[in-house]
Amino acid sequence: MPEIDITDKIGYTLLKKGIIDFETLEKSLKHKDSEENKKNRKNLGQILVSEFGADHDAVFREVANLYAFREIFLNDEKIDEARTAFIKKFIDALSDQQREMMSAAKMLPFKWDERQTDKLIIVAADPTDRNLPVVARSFNVKKYEICYVRLKDLQNLLEKVAPKQNEFLKMLEGSETIEEGGGKDDVEVDEDALEAEINKSALVNLFEGCIVEAVRRDVSDVHIVAAEGNRTNFMFRVDGNLQVWHCQEATLPEAVMAVIKDRTKNVDRFEREASQDGFIQRIVDGHQLRFRVSIMPIVTTEFKHKFESVVIRVLDDRKVITDLNKLGLQGPAKNFFYKAIAKPQGIIILTGPTGSGKSTTLIAALYQVIDPTVNVLTIEEPVEYIIKGARQLKIGPKMGFEQAIRGILRHDPDIVLVGEMRDKVTAETAIKLANTGHLVFSTLHTNDAPSAVARLYKMGIEPFLIAYAINIIVAQRLIRTLCKVCKAPVDEPDKADLLKFGFTEEDLTQHTFYKPVGCDKCNGGWKGRAAIHEALFFSKAIKDIVLNAGDKVDENAIREQAAKDGMWTLRRSGMERMKEGMTALEEVIASTVEED
């Protein structure tokens, strides 16, 4: 048997343990020997993680074992103020460039070795990174040892001891205060005065810093709203709620808007009375992101001014869920959903208000059925995330949404994603596709699953088409989840409210229910969101109810039959989240309606 080098041993080990498959190993080895990689000089582990999406910790745990790096479990270590002060002392002595290298290499000085008190233990998520020795020498110690730690654990510690600096906001701090611009309240905007104000101010840094901060804080939308008195409010939507991030005072709102428009593609800076849509592309922390920009004119008490509101949606493809298991479908909803998408034809409909995560669920479902043997087409306006393996049709002035819908029938599709069934034409085409051997995914704006049937009926779709086309309708909401650090069990008197809400004495005995508290790690006791679902699977009984609909679809009959079939309502799904200790009573009440 020919001898194999250490790199091949890594690949063989990962293959043997099922961390990668043979095809991935073959491709990664080819990439390693390519001309492109001769410049980057990445090792096999780094290539598998960065180019082929292999699990970072699974790969580098094996790499660490083969290279005999010791593993340190941060959860077993005491990370107190003394420890963080020890780490910060080393970091503060570094130059900005060295600090950047340290963050990029995902490493930290951690402690003195218990056995050799002059040896510094350095923890790293990739102990084979070429920059580790360079940064380690910057710590000015005689001896050091590199140890492996899990990436997630290290990132949490990095954020605590060396938070990333926002270079734009740093520049803003060093600049002069933005002064009030020219122009009186009762005259039109002077474009020359506006240009002078933009040039002399730090508005560019403010806006660019806002974008970077939004990405780092996991913000879904940025709202920038002009207000009276030469003020502009910058707000972040975090976990579904808006919060003020910054108020820019003594500056013409038109100047702020002009800066935003200048940095947005497909919008006209001098148009202040029409709705405009555009986008921004930026690289933040080494990752390219898109931002969808919506601009709308608004009215204030200062009638002479042409004020506007801007909403920027942060489209971070790192948040795209491709594994259906990670969506958190509960109870019968999970089985119903898998059963529905496993069918060769039919339509899967997601319903819910804007921002309820419908697109996220649809994309995750689509990734389960994408295959090189099928033609997957999507019609979305606008396209938010690139879906690998799908042909995403480009909607624009020369091909509108309706044209794309009509043309798709001639484009030999197997699976189709229709972003939204917005009218009768779109709904009819989606239903027609579902009834002619295609698997279709789409969304509707309704409050719950049964009312989606009534909506289609009111659009003018025949009951027999609805009954035979639909596989499942899933209503979805996003509810805030409690902070794991500070959540506390509910007080004894509050348990009476739980009983009134519908929980039993047995539920109170078997489960611990929590309430929000609030700490420096969360937003008033809340951190993150989770989905709750109401899955209406089209059983034979449900189809019969729809087929026998006369002048009106009987939504109550559908609800009653769905309950018999095992469907959980949104409220029941929320109550289960409470039993899991994930959310609190107030959030479930706010996000769901009382059942009849």
C-alpha positions in Angstrom: 0.0 0.0 0.0 1.5 3.4 -1.0 2.4 5.8 1.8 0.0 8.7 2.4 1.0 12.1 3.8 -0.6 13.8 6.8 -3.0 15.8 4.6 -4.4 12.6 3.1 -4.7 11.1 6.6 -6.9 14.1 7.5 -9.1 13.5 4.5 -9.2 9.7 5.2 -10.2 10.3 8.8 -12.9 12.7 8.0 -14.3 10.4 5.3 -14.1 7.4 7.7 -16.1 9.3 10.4 -18.8 10.4 8.0 -17.9 14.1 8.3 -17.4 14.4 4.6 -18.3 12.2 1.6 -15.9 10.8 -1.0 -17.0 13.2 -3.7 -16.3 16.2 -1.4 -12.9 14.8 -0.5 -12.0 14.3 -4.1 -13.0 17.8 -5.1 -11.3 19.4 -2.1 -8.0 17.6 -2.9 -8.2 18.9 -6.5 -8.8 22.4 -5.1 -5.8 22.0 -2.8 -3.5 21.3 -5.7 -5.0 24.0 -8.0 -3.1 27.1 -9.1 -5.6 29.3 -7.2 -4.7 27.6 -3.9 -1.0 27.9 -4.5 -1.5 31.6 -3.8 -3.8 31.1 -0.8 -1.9 28.1 0.6 -4.9 26.7 2.4 -4.7 23.3 3.9 -7.3 20.6 3.4 -9.2 21.4 6.6 -9.5 25.1 5.7 -10.6 24.2 2.1 -13.3 21.9 3.3 -14.7 24.5 5.7 -14.5 27.6 3.5 -15.2 26.1 0.0 -17.4 23.1 0.7 -19.3 24.1 3.8 -18.0 21.3 6.1 -18.7 21.7 9.8 -15.8 23.8 11.2 -15.6 22.1 14.6 -16.1 18.6 13.3 -13.2 19.1 10.9 -10.7 20.9 13.1 -11.3 18.6 16.1 -9.9 15.8 13.9 -7.2 18.1 12.6 -6.2 18.9 16.2 -6.1 15.2 17.1 -3.9 14.3 14.2 -1.5 17.2 14.8 -1.6 16.4 18.6 -3.0 19.8 19.6 -4.5 19.7 23.1 -8.3 20.6 23.3 -9.6 23.0 25.9 -13.3 23.1 26.8 -14.2 26.7 27.6 -17.4 25.6 29.3 -15.2 23.8 31.9 -13.0 26.9 32.5 -13.8 29.7 34.9 -14.2 32.8 32.7 -14.5 35.5 35.4 -13.4 39.2 35.5 -9.9 38.2 36.5 -9.6 35.9 33.4 -11.1 38.5 31.0 -8.7 41.2 32.5 -5.8 38.8 31.9 -6.8 38.4 28.2 -7.5 42.1 27.7 -4.0 43.0 29.1 -2.4 41.1 26.2 -4.8 42.4 23.6 -4.4 46.1 24.7 -0.7 45.8 24.1 -1.2 44.9 20.4 -1.3 47.4 17.5 -4.5 47.7 15.5 -3.0 45.6 12.7 -2.0 42.8 15.1 -5.4 42.9 16.8 -7.1 42.5 13.3 -4.8 39.5 12.6 -5.7 38.0 15.9 -9.4 38.3 15.3 -9.0 37.0 11.7 -7.0 34.0 13.0 -9.7 33.3 15.6 -7.3 33.0 18.5 -6.9 34.5 22.0 -4.2 34.4 24.8 -6.0 32.5 27.5 -4.0 31.6 30.7 -0.6 30.6 32.0 0.1 26.9 31.9 -0.4 25.3 35.4 2.7 23.1 34.9 5.0 25.7 33.4 4.1 29.1 34.8 6.1 31.0 32.1 4.3 29.3 29.2 1.2 31.1 27.7 -1.7 28.9 26.6 -3.2 30.3 23.4 -6.6 29.0 22.2 -7.5 28.9 18.5 -10.4 27.5 16.5 -8.0 26.5 13.7 -4.7 25.6 15.3 -3.1 25.2 11.8 -3.7 28.8 10.7 -0.4 30.2 9.3 -0.8 33.6 11.1 -0.9 32.0 14.6 2.9 32.1 15.2 3.1 35.7 13.9 0.4 36.9 16.4 1.7 34.7 19.2 5.2 36.4 18.9 3.4 39.8 19.4 2.4 38.7 23.0 6.1 38.9 23.9 6.3 35.7 25.9 9.2 33.2 25.9 7.1 30.1 25.6 3.6 29.4 24.3 1.3 26.5 23.4 -1.5 26.5 20.8 -4.6 24.6 22.0 -7.8 23.9 20.1 -11.2 25.2 21.1 -14.7 25.1 19.5 -15.3 28.0 17.2 -18.7 29.0 18.8 -17.2 29.1 22.3 -14.2 31.2 21.1 -16.4 33.6 19.2 -18.4 34.3 22.4 -15.2 35.0 24.3 -13.8 37.2 21.5 -16.9 39.4 21.5 -16.5 39.8 25.2 -12.8 40.7 25.3 -12.2 42.2 21.8 -15.5 43.5 20.3 -15.1 44.5 16.7 -14.7 48.2 16.2 -16.9 50.1 13.7 -14.3 52.1 11.8 -17.0 54.4 10.4 -18.3 55.3 13.8 -14.8 55.7 15.0 -14.1 58.2 12.3 -17.3 60.0 13.1 -16.2 60.4 16.7 -13.1 62.2 15.5 -14.9 64.5 13.2 -16.5 67.9 13.8 -20.2 68.0 14.9 -22.6 68.1 12.0 -24.0 71.6 11.9 -27.4 72.8 10.9 -27.6 73.4 7.1 -28.8 76.2 5.0 -32.4 76.9 4.0 -35.4 78.3 5.8 -38.5 76.3 6.8 -40.7 78.0 4.1 -38.5 77.6 1.0 -37.6 74.8 -1.4 -34.4 72.9 -0.8 -31.3 74.7 -2.2 -29.4 71.9 -4.0 -26.1 73.8 -3.8 -26.5 74.4 0.0 -27.4 70.7 0.4 -24.3 69.6 -1.5 -22.2 71.9 0.7 -23.7 70.4 3.8 -23.0 66.9 2.6 -19.4 67.7 1.7 -18.6 69.3 5.0 -20.3 66.8 7.2 -19.6 63.2 8.5 -23.0 61.9 7.2 -21.3 59.3 5.0 -19.5 57.8 7.9 -22.7 57.8 9.9 -24.6 55.9 7.3 -21.8 53.4 6.5 -21.3 52.9 10.3 -25.1 52.3 10.6 -25.0 49.5 8.0 -22.0 47.8 9.7 -23.6 48.1 13.1 -26.9 46.6 11.8 -25.1 43.5 10.5 -23.2 43.0 13.7 -26.2 43.4 15.9 -28.3 40.9 13.9 -30.8 43.6 12.8 -33.4 42.6 10.3 -34.4 46.2 9.2 -33.0 49.7 9.5 -35.5 52.5 9.5 -34.3 56.1 8.7 -37.1 58.6 9.1 -37.0 62.4 8.5 -38.7 64.5 11.3 -39.4 68.1 12.1 -36.8 70.4 13.5 -34.0 69.2 11.3 -33.9 65.7 12.9 -33.5 62.3 11.4 -34.2 59.1 13.4 -32.2 55.9 12.8 -34.0 52.8 14.2 -33.1 49.1 14.3 -35.6 46.3 14.2 -34.2 43.6 16.6 -36.2 40.5 17.3 -39.2 42.0 15.7 -39.3 45.3 17.7 -38.0 48.7 16.6 -35.6 50.6 18.9 -33.9 54.0 18.4 -30.2 53.6 17.5 -29.3 57.2 16.8 -31.0 60.6 16.3 -29.2 63.0 14.0 -30.0 66.5 15.0 -29.3 70.0 13.5 -28.9 68.5 10.1 -31.2 68.8 7.1 -33.0 65.5 6.7 -32.8 66.0 2.9 -29.0 65.9 3.3 -29.2 62.6 5.1 -31.5 61.2 2.5 -29.2 62.4 -0.4 -26.3 60.5 1.2 -28.4 57.3 1.4 -29.6 57.7 -2.2 -26.1 58.4 -3.5 -25.0 55.0 -2.0 -28.0 53.1 -3.3 -28.3 51.6 -6.8 -31.4 52.2 -9.0 -32.7 55.3 -7.2 -32.7 59.0 -8.2 -31.3 61.4 -5.6 -33.4 64.3 -6.8 -36.7 62.4 -6.8 -38.5 63.2 -3.5 -42.1 62.7 -4.3 -42.3 59.1 -5.6 -41.7 55.7 -4.0 -38.3 54.2 -5.0 -36.8 50.8 -4.6 -33.1 50.0 -4.8 -30.3 48.0 -3.3 -26.9 48.3 -1.7 -24.0 45.8 -1.7 -21.3 45.9 0.9 -18.5 43.6 2.3 -18.9 43.6 6.1 -16.3 41.6 8.2 -15.2 39.8 5.0 -18.6 38.8 3.9 -20.6 40.3 1.0 -24.1 41.3 1.8 -27.1 42.9 0.0 -29.4 45.5 1.5 -32.8 46.1 0.0 -33.8 49.8 0.1 -37.3 51.2 0.1 -37.8 55.0 0.0 -41.3 56.6 0.5 -42.3 60.3 0.7 -44.0 61.3 4.0 -45.9 64.2 5.4 -45.0 66.2 8.5 -46.1 69.5 10.0 -43.4 71.2 8.0 -45.4 71.1 4.8 -42.9 72.9 2.6 -40.2 70.3 3.2 -40.1 67.1 1.1 -39.4 64.5 3.8 -38.9 60.8 3.2 -38.8 57.5 5.1 -36.2 54.8 4.3 -36.4 51.2 5.2 -33.4 49.0 4.6 -33.8 45.2 4.8 -30.5 43.4 5.7 -30.2 40.3 3.5 -27.5 38.2 5.1 -27.3 34.8 3.3 -25.5 33.3 6.3 -29.0 33.3 8.0 -30.6 31.2 5.2 -31.7 27.9 6.7 -31.2 25.0 4.3 -31.9 22.2 6.8 -35.7 21.8 7.4 -34.9 20.2 10.8 -33.5 23.6 12.0 -36.9 25.4 11.5 -38.3 24.0 14.7 -41.5 22.5 13.3 -43.4 21.1 16.3 -45.5 18.0 16.8 -47.8 17.0 14.0 -46.8 20.1 11.8 -43.4 18.4 11.2 -44.9 15.1 9.9 -47.6 16.9 7.9 -45.0 19.2 6.2 -42.6 16.4 5.3 -45.5 14.4 3.9 -46.6 17.3 1.8 -43.3 18.1 0.2 -42.6 14.5 -0.5 -45.5 14.3 -2.9 -44.6 14.6 -6.6 -47.1 17.3 -7.2 -49.4 19.8 -5.5 -49.0 23.2 -3.8 -47.5 24.1 -0.4 -48.8 27.4 0.9 -47.3 29.5 3.7 -49.4 32.2 5.2 -48.8 34.9 7.7 -48.1 38.7 8.0 -45.0 40.4 6.6 -41.9 39.5 8.6 -43.3 36.2 9.9 -40.5 34.1 8.2 -42.6 32.6 5.4 -39.7 33.0 2.8 -37.2 31.4 5.2 -39.5 28.3 5.6 -40.1 28.1 1.9 -36.4 28.3 1.0 -35.6 25.6 3.6 -38.3 23.4 2.1 -37.1 24.0 -1.4 -33.6 22.9 -0.5 -35.0 19.5 0.5 -36.4 18.9 -3.0 -33.7 20.6 -5.2 -31.9 17.9 -7.2 -29.8 18.1 -10.4 -32.4 15.9 -12.1 -35.2 18.5 -11.8 -35.8 22.0 -13.2 -36.5 24.3 -10.2 -37.8 27.8 -11.2 -38.6 30.7 -8.9 -40.6 33.9 -9.5 -39.9 36.4 -6.8 -40.1 40.2 -6.7 -37.6 41.1 -5.6 -35.1 38.1 -5.3 -33.7 38.3 -1.8 -31.5 35.3 -1.5 -29.6 33.2 -4.1 -30.9 29.6 -4.0 -28.2 27.2 -5.2 -29.6 24.7 -7.8 -32.6 26.9 -8.8 -33.1 29.2 -11.7 -34.4 32.5 -10.3 -36.2 34.5 -12.9 -35.2 38.1 -13.2 -38.3 40.4 -12.9 -37.7 43.9 -14.4 -39.2 46.5 -16.8 -39.0 44.0 -19.7 -40.4 41.0 -17.9 -43.0 41.8 -15.2 -44.4 39.4 -12.6 -47.5 38.5 -14.7 -45.4 37.8 -17.8 -43.0 35.6 -15.9 -46.0 33.6 -14.5 -47.4 33.1 -18.0 -44.1 32.2 -19.5 -43.1 29.7 -16.8 -45.5 27.2 -18.1 -43.5 27.0 -21.4 -40.2 26.7 -19.5 -40.5 23.0 -18.7 -40.5 23.3 -14.8 -40.6 20.4 -12.3 -40.7 22.5 -9.1 -41.8 26.1 -9.0 -41.6 28.8 -6.2 -44.1 31.6 -6.7 -43.1 34.3 -4.2 -46.7 35.4 -3.6 -50.1 34.6 -4.9 -51.1 38.3 -5.1 -54.1 38.1 -7.5 -56.3 35.7 -9.5 -53.9 35.4 -12.4 -51.0 34.3 -10.1 -53.2 32.0 -8.0 -54.8 30.4 -11.1 -51.3 29.7 -12.6 -49.9 28.3 -9.4 -53.0 26.0 -9.0 -52.8 25.0 -12.6 -49.2 24.0 -12.2 -50.0 22.0 -9.1 -52.8 20.2 -10.9 -50.6 19.3 -13.9 -47.9 17.3 -12.2 -45.7 20.1 -10.7 -44.7 20.7 -7.1 -45.4 24.4 -6.2 -44.4 26.5 -3.2 -46.0 29.9 -2.6 -47.2 32.4 0.1 -50.5 34.2 0.9 -51.3 37.0 3.4 -53.9 35.5 5.7 -54.3 35.3 9.5 -54.5 31.5 9.8 -54.5 28.3 7.6 -58.3 27.8 7.1 -58.8 31.4 6.0 -56.3 30.9 3.2 -58.8 28.5 1.6 -61.5 31.2 1.8 -59.1 33.8 0.3 -58.5 31.6 -2.7 -62.2 31.0 -3.1 -62.9 34.7 -3.0 -60.2 35.3 -5.7 -62.4 33.2 -8.0 -60.6 29.9 -7.9 -63.0 26.9 -8.3 -63.4 24.7 -5.2 -62.5 21.5 -7.0 -59.2 23.1 -8.2 -58.4 24.2 -4.6 -59.3 20.8 -3.1 -57.1 18.8 -5.5 -54.2 21.2 -5.9 -53.3 22.0 -2.2 -51.1 19.6 -0.2 -50.8 21.7 2.9 -51.3 25.2 4.2 -49.0 26.3 7.0 -49.7 29.5 9.0 -46.6 30.8 10.7 -45.6 33.5 13.2 -42.3 34.5 14.8 -42.4 34.9 18.6 -39.7 36.3 20.8 -37.7 33.9 22.9 -36.5 34.4 26.5 -32.9 35.2 27.3 -31.3 32.0 28.5 -29.1 33.9 30.9 -31.7 35.9 32.9 -35.1 34.2 32.5 -36.7 33.4 35.8 -39.6 31.0 36.8 -43.0 32.6 37.1 -44.1 33.6 40.6 -46.7 31.5 42.4 -49.5 34.1 42.0 -49.0 34.3 38.2 -49.8 30.6 37.9 -53.5 31.4 38.1 -53.1 33.3 34.8 -51.6 30.2 33.2 -54.6 28.2 34.3 -57.0 30.8 32.9 -55.1 30.7 29.6 -55.7 27.0 29.2 -52.9 25.1 30.9 -53.9 22.3 33.3 -52.7 21.7 36.9 -50.8 18.7 35.5 -48.9 21.1 33.0 -47.9 23.3 35.9 -46.6 20.3 37.8 -44.6 18.8 34.9 -43.2 21.9 33.3 -41.4 25.1 34.5 -42.8 28.3 33.1 -40.6 31.4 32.8 -40.9 35.2 32.6 -38.5 37.8 31.1 -36.2 39.6 33.5 -33.5 41.6 31.5 -29.7 41.7 31.6 -26.8 43.1 29.6 -27.0 40.2 27.2 -30.5 40.7 25.9 -33.3 43.2 25.1 -35.4 43.5 28.2 -35.4 39.7 28.9 -35.8 38.7 25.2 -33.2 37.4 22.8 -33.9 35.8 19.4 -37.1 34.5 17.9 -38.6 31.1 17.2 -41.4 30.0 14.8 -44.8 28.6 15.7 -46.9 26.9 13.1 -50.4 25.8 12.3 -50.3 23.1 9.6 -53.5 22.3 7.8 -52.9 19.1 5.9 -55.4 18.4 3.1 -56.8 15.1 4.2 -59.7 13.5 2.3 -62.2 14.9 4.8 -60.8 18.5 4.3 -61.0 18.1 0.6 -64.6 17.0 0.8 -65.5 20.1 2.9 -63.9 22.3 0.2 -65.6 20.4 -2.7 -69.0 20.8 -1.1 -68.6 24.5 -0.6 -71.6 26.4 -1.9 -71.5 30.2 -2.0 -69.1 30.3 0.9 -66.3 28.2 2.3 -67.1 27.0 5.8 -63.9 27.9 7.7 -65.2 26.6 11.0 -65.9 23.2 9.5 -62.4 23.1 8.2 -61.0 24.1 11.6 -63.0 21.4 13.4 -62.0 18.7 10.9 -58.3 19.8 11.0 -58.4 19.6 14.8 -59.7 16.0 14.5 -56.9 15.3 12.0 -54.4 16.4 14.7 -53.6 20.0 13.7 -52.2 22.3 16.4 -53.4 25.9 16.2 -50.9 28.8 16.4 -51.9 29.3 20.1 -51.4 25.6 20.9 -48.0 25.8 19.2 -47.1 28.8 21.3 -48.2 27.0 24.5 -45.9 24.2 23.6 -43.1 26.7 23.3 -43.9 27.9 26.8 -43.8 24.3 28.1 -40.3 24.1 26.5 -39.3 27.2 28.5 -38.6 29.1 25.4 -41.1 32.0 25.7 -43.5 33.6 28.1 -47.3 34.0 28.4 -47.3 37.7 27.3 -45.6 36.9 24.0 -48.0 34.1 23.1 -51.0 36.3 24.0 -49.6 39.1 21.8 -48.8 36.8 18.8 -51.9 34.6 18.6 -55.7 34.9 18.8 -58.0 33.3 21.2 -59.6 30.1 20.0 -63.4 29.8 19.8 
